[in-house]
């Protein structure tokens, strides 16, 4: 399903004169959220919504009456009418909207955005509005350096990135709106029976890109499933494997019997699907899980991640009600800030570097500094979110990486030792299913190694992953979110080692062929050796 900007791009390419309306900000209660957009022409509303009511009516009125010399305008609508008033709205807040009378000037930005989304990439659409320069728009893919015009707005982009939402700020008379945009989530419905058909329709209305699988052509056809983006007829488990579900994929298993449910579930468990749900009674679900576990076809961790029995408990009885309950659960999972399958990276850059006798995070390393090199490795890996914990030299380190899409967490207690920085980082990644801890003085760690550790964690039933080179344990270490509270209770004199000693039977050791995981730069001698190695 196309988002509002992709519809806008189509209209611009067709050379249709259009006006783009965007809800910029709100205070208190209002019918829509910042970032809500609508397309108008001189006849009225074409697509989207600003929330309806008096705000949208006013936007439509202004759009229809604009003149050729108008470039943009902003208006604020109050929702503070009294109950006895005949006009107005009583929501209790106010909202401001922007009308762009020349959105075609930004066609290149919209094209970049559309191209990124089609490739499955997420990013930020950034709007700057001021009287002197009018409207400026930028498309910024995640994990890429910020455009130089946007460096001063980095904190707002970072906030938007962290919370995957829309953020508004007024900065020196410049209205700054940062929208987080992602491709439509993919919904794979395994089974084209009555529930699958109903869920296909509801899923399409909820902006999922729906694919339906079945081995029965009399069910899986366009007449039965007009809202499906894709229909696949054939062996269910083979079809799931060919589709290669990603962390942004939701899979709902509603086949005609327990054997096809079993085979489909097994195929899903070996994928990267972010959501796997299966219909069935508690007894059926338990029997399937026990069999998979006894045959060692799945780990307990994999089975615990299954949503089954599926759907929110709304007392559903009919086919349509069951489909609604499943769809409600999909929305609930999608709207969570992070998924239990998401992995964060905590980079420790708070130390005082006493043995180096210099701020080692800021020392040159190739074309960058040490801290920039370490952050780049994280950003080019499968890690979903990167946090840099600062302390000593916090301002200088922040300046070096303020153009990168990372979250900064300042540890006021950095002088108390490394464990305090680990605990600070763990607080910053609340909600993530697991997190790495990587000392910032390990610039040789590669994205491929980080990716191997992520894959090993997701396939293992262990809660800790430790890289090993030639019998020596190294970093980064990968830690399940279940250990959060235990980390807060560790002895500062022992640090993370205490956690690994206490849970030695819960460690997955991963052999790494390179010594990158055991090289850290504690002193000048090690730093100079690293520079020599870098040169070659």
C-alpha positions as CSV (number, residue, x, y, z in Angstrom):
1,X,0.0,0.0,0.0
2,X,1.4,3.4,-1.0
3,X,1.9,6.1,1.7
4,X,0.7,9.6,1.2
5,X,4.0,10.8,-0.2
6,X,4.1,8.1,-2.8
7,X,0.6,9.1,-3.9
8,X,1.8,12.7,-4.0
9,X,4.8,11.7,-6.2
10,X,2.5,9.9,-8.6
11,X,0.3,13.1,-8.9
12,X,3.3,15.3,-9.4
13,X,4.7,13.0,-12.1
14,X,1.3,13.2,-13.8
15,X,1.7,17.0,-13.7
16,X,-1.4,17.5,-11.7
17,X,-1.4,20.8,-9.6
18,X,-1.7,19.7,-5.9
19,X,-1.3,21.2,-2.5
20,X,0.3,19.2,0.4
21,X,-1.1,19.8,3.9
22,X,0.8,18.6,6.9
23,X,-0.1,18.7,10.6
24,X,3.0,20.2,12.1
25,X,2.3,20.3,15.9
26,X,-0.4,20.1,18.5
27,X,-0.9,21.0,22.1
28,X,-3.3,19.0,24.3
29,X,-6.0,16.9,22.6
30,X,-6.4,17.0,18.8
31,X,-7.9,14.6,16.2
32,X,-4.6,13.7,14.6
33,X,-0.9,13.4,15.3
34,X,2.0,15.6,13.9
35,X,3.0,14.3,10.5
36,X,-0.5,13.5,9.4
37,X,-0.8,14.7,5.8
38,X,-3.4,15.3,3.1
39,X,-3.3,16.2,-0.6
40,X,-5.6,18.9,-1.9
41,X,-6.3,20.5,-5.3
42,X,-8.5,23.5,-6.1
43,X,-11.6,21.3,-6.0
44,X,-10.9,19.9,-2.4
45,X,-9.5,16.9,-0.6
46,X,-7.9,14.2,-2.8
47,X,-6.1,11.8,-0.4
48,X,-5.2,11.5,3.3
49,X,-6.5,13.4,6.3
50,X,-5.4,16.1,8.7
51,X,-8.0,14.7,11.2
52,X,-11.2,16.0,9.7
53,X,-13.4,18.5,11.5
54,X,-12.8,22.2,11.5
55,X,-9.0,22.0,10.9
56,X,-9.3,20.0,7.7
57,X,-12.2,22.1,6.6
58,X,-10.1,25.3,7.0
59,X,-7.1,23.7,5.3
60,X,-9.4,22.7,2.4
61,X,-10.8,26.2,2.2
62,X,-7.4,27.8,2.1
63,X,-6.1,25.2,-0.5
64,X,-9.0,26.0,-2.8
65,X,-8.5,29.8,-2.6
66,X,-4.7,30.1,-2.8
67,X,-3.2,32.3,-5.5
68,X,-0.2,31.8,-7.7
69,X,2.1,34.1,-5.7
70,X,1.6,32.0,-2.5
71,X,4.3,29.5,-1.6
72,X,3.2,28.2,1.8
73,X,1.2,29.2,4.9
74,X,0.8,28.0,8.4
75,X,-2.4,28.2,10.5
76,X,-3.3,27.3,14.1
77,X,-6.7,26.0,15.0
78,X,-8.1,26.0,18.6
79,X,-10.2,23.2,19.9
80,X,-11.3,25.0,23.1
81,X,-14.9,25.8,22.3
82,X,-17.4,25.5,25.0
83,X,-20.1,22.8,25.0
84,X,-22.9,25.5,24.4
85,X,-21.1,27.0,21.4
86,X,-22.7,26.3,18.1
87,X,-19.3,26.3,16.2
88,X,-15.8,25.1,16.9
89,X,-14.5,22.0,18.6
90,X,-14.2,21.0,22.2
91,X,-11.2,18.5,22.2
92,X,-9.4,20.9,24.5
93,X,-6.1,21.6,22.6
94,X,-4.8,23.3,19.5
95,X,-3.1,22.2,16.3
96,X,-1.0,23.9,13.6
97,X,-0.9,22.8,10.0
98,X,1.3,23.7,7.0
99,X,0.1,24.1,3.4
100,X,2.7,23.7,0.7
101,X,1.4,25.2,-2.5
102,X,4.5,24.0,-4.6
103,X,5.3,20.4,-3.4
104,X,6.6,19.7,-6.9
105,X,9.8,21.6,-5.9
106,X,10.7,18.7,-3.7
107,X,10.1,16.0,-6.2
108,X,13.7,14.8,-5.9
109,X,13.3,14.3,-2.1
110,X,10.1,12.4,-2.5
111,X,11.7,10.2,-5.2
112,X,14.6,9.4,-2.9
113,X,12.2,8.5,-0.2
114,X,10.1,6.3,-2.4
115,X,13.2,4.5,-3.7
116,X,14.4,3.8,-0.2
117,X,11.0,2.5,1.0
118,X,10.7,0.2,-2.1
119,X,14.1,-1.2,-1.2
120,X,12.9,-2.0,2.3
121,X,14.9,0.8,4.0
122,X,13.7,3.1,6.7
123,X,14.5,6.8,7.2
124,X,13.5,10.3,8.2
125,X,11.7,13.0,6.2
126,X,12.8,16.3,7.7
127,X,10.9,19.5,7.1
128,X,12.3,22.9,7.9
129,X,10.0,25.9,7.6
130,X,10.9,29.6,8.1
131,X,9.8,32.9,6.6
132,X,13.2,33.7,5.0
133,X,13.9,30.3,3.3
134,X,10.4,28.9,3.0
135,X,10.1,25.1,3.1
136,X,13.1,22.8,2.9
137,X,12.8,19.1,2.8
138,X,15.4,16.4,3.2
139,X,15.3,12.6,3.0
140,X,17.7,10.9,5.4
141,X,18.1,7.1,5.3
142,X,18.9,5.6,8.7
143,X,22.5,4.7,9.4
144,X,23.7,7.4,7.0
145,X,25.5,10.6,7.9
146,X,23.3,13.6,8.4
147,X,23.3,16.2,5.6
148,X,25.4,19.2,6.7
149,X,22.3,21.5,6.8
150,X,20.8,19.2,9.5
151,X,23.7,18.9,11.9
152,X,22.3,21.4,14.3
153,X,19.1,19.4,14.4
154,X,20.7,16.1,15.2
155,X,19.2,15.7,18.7
156,X,15.7,15.9,17.1
157,X,16.6,13.4,14.4
158,X,18.1,11.1,17.1
159,X,14.9,11.4,19.2
160,X,12.8,10.5,16.2
161,X,15.1,7.6,15.4
162,X,15.0,6.3,18.9
163,X,11.3,6.3,19.4
164,X,10.3,5.7,15.7
165,X,7.8,8.5,15.7
166,X,7.3,12.1,14.6
167,X,9.0,14.9,16.5
168,X,8.4,18.7,16.3
169,X,10.5,21.5,17.6
170,X,10.8,25.3,17.1
171,X,14.5,26.1,16.9
172,X,15.5,29.8,16.4
173,X,12.3,30.6,14.5
174,X,12.6,27.5,12.3
175,X,9.8,24.9,12.5
176,X,11.5,21.5,12.5
177,X,9.4,18.4,11.8
178,X,11.1,15.0,11.7
179,X,9.0,12.0,10.5
180,X,10.2,8.4,10.8
181,X,9.0,6.4,7.8
182,X,9.3,2.7,7.1
183,X,8.1,0.4,4.3
184,X,4.7,-1.2,4.8
185,X,5.0,-4.2,7.2
186,X,4.6,-7.5,5.4
187,X,1.9,-9.8,6.6
188,X,2.1,-13.4,5.4
189,X,-1.2,-15.3,6.0
190,X,-0.6,-19.1,5.8
191,X,-4.0,-20.5,5.0
192,X,-6.7,-19.0,2.7
193,X,-9.7,-20.2,4.6
194,X,-12.4,-18.1,6.2
195,X,-10.2,-16.5,8.8
196,X,-7.4,-16.0,6.3
197,X,-9.8,-14.2,4.0
198,X,-11.2,-12.0,6.7
199,X,-7.7,-11.1,8.0
200,X,-6.5,-10.4,4.5
201,X,-9.1,-7.7,4.1
202,X,-8.5,-6.1,7.6
203,X,-4.7,-6.3,7.2
204,X,-4.9,-4.4,3.9
205,X,-7.0,-1.7,5.6
206,X,-4.3,-1.5,8.3
207,X,-1.6,-0.8,5.7
208,X,0.0,-4.2,5.8
209,X,1.4,-5.6,2.5
210,X,-0.5,-8.9,2.5
211,X,0.7,-12.2,1.0
212,X,-1.5,-15.3,1.3
213,X,-0.3,-18.8,0.9
214,X,-2.3,-22.0,0.4
215,X,-2.1,-25.3,-1.4
216,X,-5.7,-25.1,-2.5
217,X,-6.3,-23.0,-5.6
218,X,-10.1,-23.0,-5.0
219,X,-9.3,-20.9,-1.9
220,X,-6.2,-18.9,-2.9
221,X,-7.6,-16.9,-5.8
222,X,-8.3,-13.2,-6.6
223,X,-12.0,-13.7,-6.3
224,X,-11.7,-14.9,-2.7
225,X,-8.8,-12.6,-1.8
226,X,-9.1,-9.3,-3.7
227,X,-7.0,-7.4,-1.2
228,X,-4.0,-9.6,-1.3
229,X,-0.9,-8.1,-2.8
230,X,0.4,-11.6,-3.6
231,X,-1.1,-15.0,-3.8
232,X,1.1,-18.2,-3.7
233,X,-0.2,-21.7,-4.3
234,X,1.9,-24.6,-3.4
235,X,3.7,-26.4,-0.5
236,X,3.3,-24.1,2.5
237,X,6.7,-24.6,4.2
238,X,8.5,-24.3,0.9
239,X,6.7,-21.1,0.1
240,X,7.5,-19.6,3.5
241,X,11.2,-20.4,3.0
242,X,11.2,-18.8,-0.5
243,X,9.6,-15.6,0.9
244,X,12.5,-15.3,3.4
245,X,10.6,-13.5,6.2
246,X,12.6,-10.6,7.8
247,X,12.3,-8.9,11.2
248,X,9.6,-6.6,9.7
249,X,7.5,-9.6,8.6
250,X,4.4,-10.8,10.4
251,X,3.4,-14.4,9.8
252,X,-0.1,-15.7,10.8
253,X,-0.6,-19.5,10.6
254,X,-4.3,-20.4,10.0
255,X,-4.2,-23.5,7.9
256,X,-6.8,-26.3,7.5
257,X,-5.2,-28.7,10.0
258,X,-2.6,-29.4,12.6
259,X,-0.1,-31.1,10.2
260,X,0.1,-28.1,7.9
261,X,0.2,-25.8,11.0
262,X,3.2,-27.9,12.3
263,X,5.1,-27.8,9.0
264,X,4.4,-24.1,8.5
265,X,5.5,-23.2,12.1
266,X,8.7,-25.1,11.7
267,X,9.5,-23.2,8.5
268,X,8.8,-19.9,10.3
269,X,11.0,-20.7,13.3
270,X,14.0,-21.1,11.1
271,X,13.4,-17.6,9.6
272,X,13.9,-14.1,10.9
273,X,10.2,-13.3,11.1
274,X,9.5,-10.6,13.7
275,X,6.1,-12.0,14.6
276,X,4.9,-15.6,14.4
277,X,1.3,-16.4,15.4
278,X,-0.6,-19.7,15.2
279,X,-4.2,-20.4,15.7
280,X,-5.3,-23.3,17.8
281,X,-6.5,-24.5,21.2
282,X,-4.1,-24.5,24.1
283,X,-3.9,-28.3,23.9
284,X,-3.0,-28.3,20.2
285,X,-0.4,-25.6,20.7
286,X,1.1,-27.4,23.6
287,X,1.4,-30.7,21.8
288,X,3.0,-29.1,18.8
289,X,5.5,-27.2,21.0
290,X,6.4,-30.4,23.0
291,X,7.0,-32.4,19.8
292,X,9.2,-29.8,18.3
293,X,11.2,-29.5,21.5
294,X,11.5,-33.3,22.0
295,X,12.7,-33.8,18.5
296,X,15.2,-30.9,19.0
297,X,13.7,-29.1,16.0
298,X,13.3,-25.9,18.0
299,X,14.7,-24.3,21.1
300,X,12.6,-23.2,24.1
301,X,13.6,-19.6,23.3
302,X,12.1,-19.9,19.8
303,X,8.9,-21.5,21.1
304,X,8.5,-18.8,23.7
305,X,8.4,-16.2,21.0
306,X,5.3,-17.7,19.3
307,X,2.0,-15.8,19.7
308,X,-0.3,-18.7,20.3
309,X,-3.1,-19.0,21.0
310,X,-3.2,-16.1,18.6
311,X,-5.0,-12.7,19.0
312,X,-6.0,-10.4,21.8
313,X,-8.6,-11.7,24.2
314,X,-11.7,-9.8,23.2
315,X,-14.1,-12.7,23.6
316,X,-14.1,-13.4,19.8
317,X,-16.5,-16.1,18.5
318,X,-17.2,-15.5,14.9
319,X,-14.8,-15.7,12.0
320,X,-14.8,-11.9,11.6
321,X,-14.3,-11.3,15.3
322,X,-11.4,-13.7,15.4
323,X,-9.8,-11.9,12.5
324,X,-10.3,-8.6,14.3
325,X,-8.6,-10.0,17.5
326,X,-5.6,-11.2,15.4
327,X,-5.4,-7.8,13.6
328,X,-5.5,-6.0,17.0
329,X,-2.6,-8.1,18.2
330,X,-0.6,-7.3,15.0
331,X,-1.2,-3.6,15.6
332,X,-0.2,-3.8,19.2
333,X,3.1,-5.5,18.3
334,X,3.7,-3.1,15.4
335,X,3.1,0.0,17.6
336,X,5.6,-1.1,20.3
337,X,8.7,1.0,20.3
338,X,10.9,-2.0,19.9
339,X,10.5,-5.7,19.4
340,X,11.7,-8.4,21.7
341,X,13.8,-9.6,18.7
342,X,15.6,-6.3,18.4
343,X,19.2,-6.1,19.4
344,X,20.9,-2.9,20.6
345,X,24.6,-2.0,20.8
346,X,26.1,-0.3,23.9
347,X,29.4,1.3,23.2
348,X,31.4,2.3,26.3
349,X,33.2,5.6,25.8
350,X,33.1,7.1,29.3
351,X,36.5,6.2,30.7
352,X,39.2,8.6,31.7
353,X,42.0,6.8,29.6
354,X,44.5,7.1,32.4
355,X,46.9,4.5,30.9
356,X,46.8,6.2,27.5
357,X,47.4,9.6,29.1
358,X,45.1,11.1,26.4
359,X,41.4,11.0,25.4
360,X,41.8,7.8,23.5
361,X,38.3,7.8,22.0
362,X,39.4,11.0,20.1
363,X,42.7,9.7,18.8
364,X,43.1,9.3,15.1
365,X,42.5,5.9,13.6
366,X,42.8,5.8,9.8
367,X,40.6,8.6,8.4
368,X,38.5,8.8,11.5
369,X,38.9,8.7,15.3
370,X,38.7,5.6,17.3
371,X,35.2,6.2,18.5
372,X,33.9,7.0,15.0
373,X,35.4,3.7,13.7
374,X,33.7,1.7,16.5
375,X,30.4,3.4,15.9
376,X,30.6,2.8,12.2
377,X,31.0,-0.9,12.7
378,X,27.8,-1.0,14.7
379,X,25.9,1.1,12.2
380,X,26.8,-1.2,9.4
381,X,25.8,-4.3,11.2
382,X,22.4,-6.0,12.0
383,X,22.2,-4.0,15.2
384,X,18.9,-2.2,15.5
385,X,19.9,0.7,17.7
386,X,23.3,2.1,18.9
387,X,23.9,3.8,22.2
388,X,27.2,5.5,23.1
389,X,27.8,6.0,26.8
390,X,29.9,9.1,27.5
391,X,31.5,10.4,30.7
392,X,35.0,11.9,30.6
393,X,35.4,14.1,27.5
394,X,31.7,13.8,26.8
395,X,31.4,17.1,24.9
396,X,34.3,16.4,22.6
397,X,33.1,12.9,21.9
398,X,29.6,14.1,21.2
399,X,30.9,16.6,18.7
400,X,32.7,13.9,16.8
401,X,29.6,11.7,16.4
402,X,26.8,14.1,16.4
403,X,26.2,13.6,12.7
404,X,25.6,9.9,13.2
405,X,22.2,8.2,14.0
406,X,23.2,7.1,17.5
407,X,21.8,7.8,21.0
408,X,24.0,9.4,23.5
409,X,23.8,8.4,27.2
410,X,25.8,10.4,29.7
411,X,27.1,8.5,32.8
412,X,27.5,11.1,35.6
413,X,29.1,8.3,37.7
414,X,31.8,7.4,35.1
415,X,34.6,7.8,37.7
416,X,33.2,4.9,39.6
417,X,34.3,2.4,36.9
418,X,33.1,0.5,33.9
419,X,30.1,-1.2,35.5
420,X,28.4,2.1,36.1
421,X,28.7,2.8,32.3
422,X,27.3,-0.6,31.5
423,X,24.4,0.0,33.8
424,X,23.8,3.5,32.2
425,X,23.8,1.9,28.8
426,X,21.4,-0.9,29.9
427,X,18.9,1.7,31.1
428,X,19.1,3.4,27.7
429,X,18.1,0.2,25.8
430,X,15.1,-0.7,27.9
431,X,12.7,-2.9,25.9
432,X,15.3,-4.4,23.5
433,X,15.4,-8.2,23.5
434,X,19.2,-8.3,23.8
435,X,22.1,-5.9,23.8
436,X,25.9,-5.9,23.0
437,X,28.4,-4.4,25.3
438,X,31.5,-3.2,23.4
439,X,34.3,-1.2,24.8
440,X,35.0,1.9,22.7
441,X,38.7,1.1,22.4
442,X,38.2,-2.0,20.1
443,X,38.3,-0.4,16.6
444,X,39.1,-3.7,14.8
445,X,35.7,-5.3,15.5
446,X,34.0,-5.8,12.2
447,X,30.3,-5.7,11.2
448,X,30.5,-9.2,9.9
449,X,31.5,-10.5,13.4
450,X,28.7,-8.6,15.1
451,X,26.3,-10.1,12.6
452,X,27.5,-13.6,13.3
453,X,26.9,-13.0,17.0
454,X,23.4,-11.8,16.3
455,X,22.7,-14.9,14.2
456,X,24.2,-17.2,16.9
457,X,22.0,-15.6,19.6
458,X,18.8,-15.9,17.6
459,X,19.5,-19.6,16.8
460,X,20.6,-20.5,20.3
461,X,18.7,-21.1,23.6
462,X,21.5,-19.4,25.5
463,X,21.2,-16.0,27.1
464,X,24.8,-14.9,26.7
465,X,27.1,-15.0,23.6
466,X,30.9,-14.6,24.0
467,X,33.3,-14.4,21.0
468,X,36.5,-16.5,21.4
469,X,39.7,-16.3,19.4
470,X,42.4,-18.9,19.9
471,X,41.0,-19.9,23.3
472,X,40.8,-16.3,24.5
473,X,37.5,-14.7,25.3
474,X,36.8,-11.3,23.8
475,X,34.3,-8.5,23.1
476,X,31.7,-7.5,22.3
477,X,29.5,-9.7,24.5
478,X,25.8,-10.2,23.7
479,X,23.4,-10.3,26.6
480,X,19.8,-11.2,26.8
481,X,17.4,-8.6,28.2
482,X,16.4,-11.1,30.9
483,X,19.6,-10.2,32.8
484,X,18.8,-6.5,33.1
485,X,18.0,-6.6,36.8
486,X,21.0,-8.9,37.6
487,X,23.3,-6.3,36.0
488,X,22.0,-3.7,38.3
489,X,22.9,-5.9,41.3
490,X,26.5,-6.8,40.3
491,X,29.5,-6.0,42.5
492,X,31.3,-2.9,41.0
493,X,34.6,-4.5,42.0
494,X,33.9,-7.5,39.8
495,X,31.8,-6.0,37.0
496,X,30.2,-8.0,34.2
497,X,32.5,-11.0,34.9
498,X,30.3,-11.8,37.9
499,X,27.3,-12.2,35.6
500,X,29.2,-14.6,33.3
501,X,30.5,-16.6,36.3
502,X,27.0,-16.9,37.8
503,X,25.5,-18.1,34.5
504,X,28.3,-20.1,33.0
505,X,25.8,-22.7,31.8
506,X,23.9,-20.1,29.8
507,X,26.8,-19.0,27.6
508,X,27.2,-19.7,23.9
509,X,30.9,-19.5,22.9
510,X,31.4,-18.4,19.3
511,X,34.7,-19.2,17.7
512,X,36.0,-16.2,15.7
513,X,38.8,-16.6,13.1
514,X,40.2,-13.1,13.6
515,X,41.9,-11.6,16.6
516,X,39.7,-8.4,16.3
517,X,37.6,-9.4,19.3
518,X,40.6,-9.6,21.7
519,X,42.5,-6.4,20.6
520,X,41.9,-3.3,22.8
521,X,43.9,-0.2,23.0
522,X,44.8,0.5,26.6
523,X,48.1,2.3,26.3
524,X,50.4,4.1,23.8
525,X,52.3,1.0,22.9
526,X,49.1,-0.9,21.9
527,X,47.8,2.2,20.1
528,X,51.0,2.5,18.0
529,X,51.0,-1.2,17.2
530,X,47.4,-0.8,16.0
531,X,48.3,2.1,13.8
532,X,51.1,0.1,12.3
533,X,48.7,-2.8,11.7
534,X,46.3,-0.5,10.1
535,X,48.8,0.8,7.6
536,X,49.7,-2.6,6.8
